[in-house]
Amino acid sequence: MSKDFYAALKNRRSIYGISKEQVVSDDKIQEVIREAVKYTPSAFNSQSARVVLLLDEHHDKFWDITKETLRKIVGNDEQFASTAEKMGAFRSGYGTVLFFEDDSVVEGLQSNFPLYKDNFPIWSHHSSGMLQFVIWTGLEAEGYGASLQHYNPVIDDQVKKEWNIPDSWKLIAQLPFGKPTVQPGEKEFQPLEQRIKVFK
Ligand SMILES: Cc1cc2nc3c(=O)[nH]c(=O)nc-3n(C[C@H](O)[C@H](O)[C@H](O)COP(=O)(O)O)c2cc1C
């Protein structure tokens, strides 16, 4: 990672304008994902996160599937036109990271530690959120722009079929990324004094 931690933290934004132009090698993208999956923490070190990286025609196929699935759901043509435009914008990117959590791991924890039964699905999502953030920020630090999307659960069956995903993997989020073509707008921040209390 070439930027320091705080610079990466500040520079990570939701980038919706992305292109297929390569910024770093596919090996580098895989390194970002491998490091993130390996070192992001999980409850009881359960390592329930699963990731699928879609590049080239797989990335295009994913956004075609999502668009066609939404076509059947979105009521009128006018509404679908803006949905189709969004799908087209994501498809214009370089790749997509799919985030899953393995339900069989969560269920195993629930039966082994019944005291925390209700917490394991929540912690599984916490851990996935951490991983999403690390990969999002890691890709940003390498020069790609990304945004976080949630077209699950309507696309789940199609995705599982197309990429032969194990049944126990639950789709949580999608991160389309590519070379930024649009700068993000100004972001408003609430006063930190209203959000943080310090006692010393
Ligand atoms: C848990 C979570 C869910 C989000 N879901 C979506 C989403 O479904 N679609 C989307 O375009 N952005 C989504 N976002 C992006 C937020 O809208 C965005 O991060 C926020 O407005 C701050 O902007 P920034 O990412 O540019 O800093 C999500 C962000 C988080 C943390």
The ligand as a Gaussian input file, in Angstrom:
#p B3LYP/6-31G(d) Opt

LIG

0 1
 C      -23.296000      -0.498000       5.114000
 C      -23.324000       0.384000       3.891000
 C      -24.237000       0.156000       2.884000
 C      -24.238000       0.903000       1.713000
 N      -25.083000       0.578000       0.686000
 C      -24.995000       1.251000      -0.479000
 C      -25.774000       0.850000      -1.593000
 O      -26.521000      -0.135000      -1.543000
 N      -25.658000       1.559000      -2.745000
 C      -24.815000       2.649000      -2.843000
 O      -24.733000       3.240000      -3.913000
 N      -24.046000       3.032000      -1.795000
 C      -24.118000       2.364000      -0.626000
 N      -23.325000       2.734000       0.426000
 C      -22.432000       3.902000       0.286000
 C      -22.841000       5.081000       1.179000
 O      -23.995000       5.705000       0.663000
 C      -21.648000       6.042000       1.210000
 O      -20.534000       5.347000       1.743000
 C      -21.922000       7.287000       2.055000
 O      -22.911000       8.079000       1.470000
 C      -20.659000       8.124000       2.245000
 O      -20.091000       8.474000       1.011000
 P      -18.600000       8.040000       0.628000
 O      -18.587000       6.552000       0.447000
 O      -18.286000       8.761000      -0.655000
 O      -17.674000       8.427000       1.734000
 C      -23.309000       1.964000       1.587000
 C      -22.395000       2.218000       2.618000
 C      -22.386000       1.428000       3.737000
 C      -21.340000       1.689000       4.800000

